[in-house]
Every structure is written in structure tokens, then in C-alpha cells.
Amino acid sequence: MEYMSAREAAKKWGISQRRVATLCSENRIGNATMIGNMWIIPSSAEKPIDARRIRYTKSEEKTVKPFVKWAGGKGQLLKEIEQYYPFEQDRITKYAEPFVGGGAVLFDILNKYSLKEIYISDINADLINTYRIIRDEIDELVEALSAMQHEYLPLNDSNRKDYYLLQRSRFNELKVCNDIGINIAKAALMIFLNKTCFNGLFRVNRNGAFNVPMGSYKNPMICDENNLRAVSDKLQKVKIVCGDYRESSSFIDRNTFVYFDPPYRPLTETASFTAYTENLFNDNEQIELAKFVDEMNKKGAKIVVSNSDPKNAKQEDNFFDDIYSSYIIKRVDAVRTINSNSGARGKIKELLISNF
């Protein structure tokens, strides 16, 4: 029988060497043998299913919620959006969300329906990397987040700030790449920063660097292990793509419900807080999206689009009424909860645009 070292197994399975040693000591890997102070493992051995996940699955209901707070998140509008869910129709067996963001609608659908195929995408590479790591490397992600939570929470305010700035610097230095270890670290840092930064913002500068200061939370839940493991289970059959919304075209057909939640059009010239990536989404991009919606409509897909209502600021502004003139436009009440300017938070109208 051929053997590999714990380090080789860790590289093969994409987990830490320490985790491999733990699995060996728990007799989770058949025929693993301790020689001296190192483990050797049959080369044919497969990565064990994590026992913690099995215990969680048996004891907890798999209800999931977004794992990050996200500007423009749709948690408050779910009761409005769910009225459009067309899954009671036998032919609608697929779901696509090409601007997934925090995934409030995605997770609501995953909680309620068992669909044939699901596609999500976003242009934010760090966000999509985090989705993939939660789906594929949950054990290592939980381990990294638990370590940061253990290190951060006991610190006083001054030391917390130093720790936060160090992690923010690390996050900006790392680039999503083919190294699974780096990708796990980047995902853990993204969740840590989201849970500890000011107002849960994700904002980058023109160079793509995350630049939000630390928040003032007393006891932030940095590692919500139960929810993360439930999310991981729900994402197992979800296709996750980092790319432009147009890439969803090959997935979308007459059997698909599509929800488009693009960066919102700013209500005023000074309210352009859409920098969730270094690429801004201007009026020309909004018009191009409307043309893409027309193309998907011709395929027979069921479609809902959300956006800000320009009439909040200027009654005569018919921008969306014009570019979506052939669709049904509904104005709904919403509350802005994430904005760098506290005065810009509060009740406003938003648009839900549909083809049915």
C-alpha cells in the first residue's frame, strides 16, 4: 500500500495539516498510522465528511440567512419580492441571480424550494470567493474565523483598532488566486471585516482597496458557525460565477426565474454610493441591463428587477419608467439602513419591475 504524509494529504484535500492530524487521531481516516511523531495516510484515502457537519445537520433545521451585511440587501423587501416567486408553476424549475450581493433573496428561495438548478454571480471577486469557500471549504473557514474571534473579542478598544487595521491591510494585500490557502484566508478576512467594520459597509476606493473604518460593536458574532454550515449545505448544488451579469445568458431559459438587483442608480449626484467594486454602474450600464432584460424576456424567463425610484428626489425623472416602459413597475416602501451619511437613511420608495 502506498502512503502520503499529513502535509501531502492536506494539500490534496485543501485543508490544514493540523486538521488532517485531528482526523487521524479521531480514527476518521482508515489505516492512518502514526510513525514517530508524524502520521502517514493511504494514498487512496478520501477526505472524510466532517463529523461536526453531520451533528449539525441532524440536530438543527437548515434555515439559512445571509452571512454578510450588504448595502442594498433585500431582507426588508422579501415579503414584497416573494409575491413574485413563480415556483408553483411546474415549468419554473431554475433560479438565477446575476447580482447576488448578500443573497437575501437567494437564501429565502433556498429555504423554501428545492429547485433543479440555481445560478448566482457577481462581479465582486472577493464576495464570490467567499461564497465558494463557504460551499467548498467550510471546515477551514470556520477554523480561521474562530481563531480571529478568539483573538479579537478580549481586546480593548485601542488594541481592537490595531488588530482591525492589520486584518484590513492583509485583506487588501491578498488577491483571489489558484492557492486555496490564500482564498480561505481572504474569505475569512472578508467576513471578519464585514462583522467588525463601520455599519457593515463593503466599500472600496478607485484602486479596489477596502477602506471602511472599524465599527464600535461590543460583541460581534464573527464566526456564526451554525449558519455558515447551513449555508454551505444549501450551496452545494449552486453554480457560483464571478463575472458580468451577461454570462448568465446561457443558463437562463423559459424554465427560469431571474432576479436582477444591480447597483442602484443614485438619487442625487452626491449620493453615488455604489462602490462595492472599483467598477461603477452608471446610466449607460442601467440602459444596457434593460436591453439584456429584454433579451431574457424573449427567452420566456420570468423576471423581476429592483432599483431605486428616481421620483424620490425628482418627480419628473422618468428614467426607469422609460427604459422599462413595456414592463410592470411597482413602487414599494423601503428603509435605507446602510449609508455613510446617517441623514441619508430612512423611508424611501424603491422599484420592483417585472414581466408578469
N, C-alpha and C positions, 0 to 999 in steps of 0.2 A: 504494500500500500504506500502511495506517495503522500508526503506531508507538506504542509506550509506553516510558516511561523504566524504568530498572532499579528505581527505587523503586516505580513502579506495578506492575511485574511481581512484585516481592517481596510486595506487598500482595495481589495476585491469587492467587499460588501459596502464600501463607502461609509464606514462607521469608525469610531475612535478605537485605538488599540486597547485602551482601558475598558471599553465596552465589550470587546472580544474576550478579554481576560475574565470579566464578570460572567459572561455567558458560559465560558468554560467551567468556572468554579461552581456555577449553578447546575452543572451537568446538562446544559441546554444544547451542547454540540456533541453528537455521538462520536466516541472513540478519541476525543481530545485527551491528550496526555501531558502531564507536567514532567519535564525533564530539567533537573536542576531548578532554576528559577524562571523558566520560560515554558510557555505552552506550545505544543505542536498539534496541528489540526489536519485531518484528512483533506487532501486537495479537492476531493469531490463533495465536501460538506457544503450545504447551503445555509444561507443566513437564516437563523431561527426567527419565527414570529415572536415579537416581544410579548412577554407574559403580562407586562403592565397593561398593554393594549387589550389583551384578552380579558383581564379582570374588569377593565373599564367597560368594555362592550357588554359584558354580561350584567353589570350592576347599574348602569346608567342608561337613560334614554338618550338616543342620538339626536338631540336637538342642538343645532349649531347657531352661532351668531358671528358677526364679523370679528376678525382677530385684530383689526386696526381701526382706529377712528380716522375717518377720511372726509376731507372737505367736500361738500356736495353729497354726502352719504344719504341714502334714501330710506333710512329706518323710519322717519316720521311720516313718510308718504306711502308706506307699504299698504295701508288699508285702501288707499286710492288706486295704487298700481295693481293690487291683487284682483281688483274687479275686472281687469283686462285678461287675466290668465285664461287661455283658451284650451286648457288641457283636458277638459271634459269632452272635447271633440276627439273622436277616435283617431283622426288623421294627424293631430298635432302631437308628435312624439319626441320632438327635439327642441332644445333651447339654446340660443346664442346671446351672449352679452359682450359686445366688442369693446366697451369701455368699462371694464369690470370694477375698477376702483376698489372700495372696501367690500363690495359684494353683498350688500344688504338684500337686494332682490334675488341674487343667486342663491343665497343661503335660505331665504324664505321658500324658494321653489324646491331646493334640495330637501328641506324639512317636510314638505307636503306631497311631493310627487316622486315617483320612480320612472324616470324618462329613459328612452332608448339611447340618446346621445346628448351631450352637453358640451358647448364650446365657449370658452372665455378668452379674452385677450385684453391687452393694454399696452400702450407704448412705453410705459414706465418700466424699465428693465429691472430695477430693484424690487418693485412691487411684484412683478411676475416671478422673479426668482424666489421671493418669499412664498408665494403660492406653491411653487414647485417643491421647495424644500419641505413645506408642511406636508404635502402629499407623499413625498418620496423618502424623506429623511427625518421623520418626526422624532425618533428617539434621540438623535444627536442634537436636534434643535432644542428639545426640552431640556437636555443636559446643559446646553450652553446658556439658555435663558435662566435656568435655576441657579446657575453659578453667578450670573450677573445680579439676580435678585438678592441672593445671599450676600454679595459684596456691597450692593448699593444701599439697601434699606437701613442697615445700622449706622450709616454715616450721618454726621451733622450737615447742616446746610452748606457750609463752605466746602467741605470735602465732597459732598454730593455734586456740587457745581464743577469741581475739578474732575471728578470721575465722568460726569456727563460730557464735558468738553473733550476729554480724552477719547471717549467712545464715539463722539461725533466726528472727531478727526480721523479715527480708524475707519469709520463708515465711508467717509469721503475719499480715503486712500484706496480702499478696496474696489475692484472692478469685477462685476459678474463675469466669470470665465469658465473654462473647462475643468478647473480644480474644484472638486466637490467640497473640500475642506474650506476653501475661501467662500464659496457660495453659502455654506451653512453659517459661517461667521457673519457674512453680510446680512443674511435673513434675520439672525438673532439680533444684530445691531439695529436693524430697521424696526423690529418690534419693540426693543428696549427704548429707542429714541421716541417712538410714537407714544409709548406709555408714560414717558417722563418729560417730554418737551412741552413748551407753552401751548396750551389749548388744543393739544392733539393735532397740530398742523403738520402737513408734509409740504414743504416749500423749498425750492431750490433757486439758486441765482442763475445768471446767464451762462455761467460755466458748468452748471449742473451740480453744484455743491449744495448739500443740505445745510441750511443756515438758520434754523429756528433755535432760539434760546431755550434754556431749561425752564420747565414749569415749576409750580410750587406744591405739588401733590405730596401729602404726608405719607401715604402708604399705598403707592401704586401697585396694581396687580401686573407685574412684569411677566410672570410665567403662569398663565391660566391653562394649566396642563390639561384639565378635563375638556375644555372647549377645543384646544389645539388638537387633541387626539380625535375628538369627534369630527372636527373639520377635516382632518387627514383621511378619516374613513370615508367621508362624503365625497372627497375629491378624487378618490381612486379611479373613477371611470370618466373624469372630466378632462377634456382636451384643453391644455393651457398653452397659449401662444403669446409670445412677446412680439408685437408688431402693430401695424396700422390696421384700422378697422376694416379696410378694404380686403384684407386677407381672409375675412370671414365669408366672402362671396362663394367660395367653393363648398362651404358647409351648409349655407342657407338654401332651403328649398321650400316647397309648398307644405311640407310637414313641420316647419319650424316656426316657433315664436321667438321674435327678436326684440330685445330691449336695448335701445341706444341711449346712453346717458353721457353725452360728450361734455367737455369743459364748458361751463355756462358762459353765454355772452354777457359781458359786464353791463350792469345797468347804467353806469356813468363812465366817463372817460377816466376817472380817478379810482374806479373800483375794480380794476383789472387784476383780480387775484386768481389767476388761472395757472400759476407757475408750479404745477405738480411735476412737470418735466421742464427741461430748458426750451421745449418747443411750444410756442403759444398757438392758440386756436382762434384765429381772427374771423371776421365776417366772411371772407372768401372761403375759409375752411368750413364754416357753417353751411354755406351755399353748396359746396362740393358734397358735404354729407347729405344734404337734402336730395341731391341728384342720385347719390348711392341708394338712399331710401327708396327713391322711385324705381330703381333697377330691381331691388329686392321685392318691392311691391309687385312688380310684373312677374316675378317668380311664383307669386301666390303665398308668400310668407305672411304671417300675422305680425304686425309691427307696432311698437309703441316707442315714441321718442320723448324725452323730457328736456326742458330748458328753462331759463329764466324768462319772465314776462317783461318785455321792454316797457309795457304800459305802466309798470310800477313807477318809472321815472318820467315817462313822456307819453301821454295818452295817444298822441298822433303817430307813434312809432309802430308801424305795421310789419316790421322786418319778418317775423316768423309767420304772421298771418299771410304774407305774400309768398314766401318760399315754400310753405306747406298749404297752399290755398286749396288743394284738392283733397286734403285730409280733414279729419275731425279734430278740432282743437278745444281742449277743456282747460279752464283756468281753475286752479286749486290753491287752497291756503297752505302756506308752508312757513316754517320759522327757521331763520338762519341762526345756527349755533356756533359756526366756526368762521371767524373773520378776525384779521389782525387789528381791526378797529372796532371796539366794543359798540360804538354808536351805529355801526352798520348791521348789527344783529337785530332781529325782531321779525314780526309778521310781514310776509310779502305774498305775492301771487307767483305761482310757477305754472308752466305749461305741460300738459300731457297731450301728445299728438299721436293719433292712431289712424290706422287704415280700416278699422272695423268698429 
